[in-house]
Amino acid sequence: MTETRSYPRDVKTDAGEIEFRLMSREDEALVLNFAQKLPTHDLLFLPRNISQPKVLSAWIHEIERGEITSLLAVKNGRVVGCSGLVRDGHSWSPHVGEIRMVVSVDVRGQGVGRALCQETFALALGAGLEKLSVQMTVDQQAAIALFESLGFKAEALLRDHVRDLDGKTHDIVVLGHNIARVQAQLEAFGLPEAVQKS
Ligand SMILES: CC(C)(COP(=O)(O)OP(=O)(O)OC[C@H]1O[C@@H](n2cnc3c(N)ncnc32)[C@H](O)[C@@H]1OP(=O)(O)O)[C@@H](O)C(=O)NCCC(=O)NCCS
């Protein structure tokens, strides 16, 4: 697949016009401000706490090395969402990408998450990835509903897998999307373009 996305691009949502653009080192302060306002519970799906400046700096380093592609959703100059597409080309899963995303509490339920998810999905298609995974705590109903509506299915439950700052553990659900298989099915029905346009 060769689809390429150009950024920045503007998307209309119920939260108003949102600019989507690729994240870079210049965005560090804006993203830190965004991350520090998020409820800690909403960060438990991430391997590390991005509200800590050191962790954020390491993330940007991974973007610079090409291991993560991150998109920002920006409203009137303020970051209201961000996503990451994580790959490891040196692992046994070079064909797999992990999607991570989070949206500001004050704009949730207005379509920003869906638009960000679709953009990130499109990036994964453009990168030729064959499978996507996503993980979240089991109580993140909106996230689960959003990814299931895009064809992701539950693949694993990791019990007591993360521990919050109060010492309480939470279960993690892993959802997967086998893009290659879905695309093969669509081609069998004569709809090869449908996945790329989603
Ligand atoms: C998941 C998340 C990014 C969604 O962002 P959002 O901007 O609220 O998403 P949207 O408004 O585009 O809603 C997307 C879908 O989520 C579902 N949804 C939204 N709010 C919901 C709620 N309160 N309860 C159940 N489902 C809900 C709906 O299915 C909605 O689909 P629709 O477009 O048909 O209405 C946001 O809730 C979030 O940041 N959660 C915490 C972080 C997290 O767990 N991330 C998942 C790991 S990748």
The ligand as a MOL file (V3000), in Angstrom:
LIG
                    3D

  0  0  0     0  0            999 V3000
M  V30 BEGIN CTAB
M  V30 COUNTS 48 50 0 0 0
M  V30 BEGIN ATOM
M  V30 1 C -10.8390 6.9410 23.7040 0
M  V30 2 C -10.8470 8.4500 23.5390 0
M  V30 3 C -9.5750 8.8630 22.8230 0
M  V30 4 C -12.0720 8.8260 22.6870 0
M  V30 5 O -12.0090 10.2190 22.4160 0
M  V30 6 P -13.3380 11.0800 22.0780 0
M  V30 7 O -12.8890 12.3630 21.4830 0
M  V30 8 O -14.2060 11.1690 23.2680 0
M  V30 9 O -14.0060 10.1460 20.9700 0
M  V30 10 P -15.2600 10.4860 20.0370 0
M  V30 11 O -16.0550 11.6310 20.5610 0
M  V30 12 O -14.7630 10.5940 18.6390 0
M  V30 13 O -16.1230 9.1670 20.1660 0
M  V30 14 C -15.7180 8.0030 19.4980 0
M  V30 15 C -16.6060 6.8440 19.8570 0
M  V30 16 O -16.3700 6.4920 21.2150 0
M  V30 17 C -17.5760 6.0160 21.7800 0
M  V30 18 N -17.8390 6.8180 22.9650 0
M  V30 19 C -17.5320 8.1280 23.1650 0
M  V30 20 N -17.8540 8.4890 24.4130 0
M  V30 21 C -18.3540 7.3820 25.0040 0
M  V30 22 C -18.8210 7.0930 26.3020 0
M  V30 23 N -18.8390 8.0300 27.2600 0
M  V30 24 N -19.2340 5.8160 26.5640 0
M  V30 25 C -19.2010 4.8620 25.6250 0
M  V30 26 N -18.7530 5.0820 24.3650 0
M  V30 27 C -18.3480 6.3220 24.0710 0
M  V30 28 C -18.6360 6.0960 20.7510 0
M  V30 29 O -18.7020 4.8210 20.1490 0
M  V30 30 C -18.0980 7.0980 19.7610 0
M  V30 31 O -18.5480 6.7370 18.5150 0
M  V30 32 P -19.5630 7.6630 17.6640 0
M  V30 33 O -18.6450 8.4950 16.8250 0
M  V30 34 O -20.3230 6.6890 16.8770 0
M  V30 35 O -20.3830 8.4680 18.6270 0
M  V30 36 C -10.9500 9.1850 24.9100 0
M  V30 37 O -12.0630 8.6840 25.6000 0
M  V30 38 C -9.7110 9.0050 25.7870 0
M  V30 39 O -8.7580 9.7640 25.6530 0
M  V30 40 N -9.7260 8.0110 26.7060 0
M  V30 41 C -8.6310 7.7860 27.6400 0
M  V30 42 C -7.4000 7.2330 26.9820 0
M  V30 43 C -7.5670 5.8260 26.5040 0
M  V30 44 O -8.0630 4.9480 27.1720 0
M  V30 45 N -7.1110 5.5880 25.2840 0
M  V30 46 C -7.2510 4.2880 24.6720 0
M  V30 47 C -5.9710 3.6450 24.4740 0
M  V30 48 S -5.4540 3.7160 22.8190 0
M  V30 END ATOM
M  V30 BEGIN BOND
M  V30 1 1 1 2
M  V30 2 1 2 3
M  V30 3 1 2 4
M  V30 4 1 2 36
M  V30 5 1 4 5
M  V30 6 1 5 6
M  V30 7 2 6 7
M  V30 8 1 6 8
M  V30 9 1 6 9
M  V30 10 1 9 10
M  V30 11 2 10 11
M  V30 12 1 10 12
M  V30 13 1 10 13
M  V30 14 1 13 14
M  V30 15 1 14 15
M  V30 16 1 15 16
M  V30 17 1 15 30
M  V30 18 1 16 17
M  V30 19 1 17 18
M  V30 20 1 17 28
M  V30 21 1 18 19
M  V30 22 1 18 27
M  V30 23 2 19 20
M  V30 24 1 20 21
M  V30 25 1 21 22
M  V30 26 2 21 27
M  V30 27 1 22 23
M  V30 28 2 22 24
M  V30 29 1 24 25
M  V30 30 2 25 26
M  V30 31 1 26 27
M  V30 32 1 28 29
M  V30 33 1 28 30
M  V30 34 1 30 31
M  V30 35 1 31 32
M  V30 36 2 32 33
M  V30 37 1 32 34
M  V30 38 1 32 35
M  V30 39 1 36 37
M  V30 40 1 36 38
M  V30 41 2 38 39
M  V30 42 1 38 40
M  V30 43 1 40 41
M  V30 44 1 41 42
M  V30 45 1 42 43
M  V30 46 2 43 44
M  V30 47 1 43 45
M  V30 48 1 45 46
M  V30 49 1 46 47
M  V30 50 1 47 48
M  V30 END BOND
M  V30 END CTAB
M  END
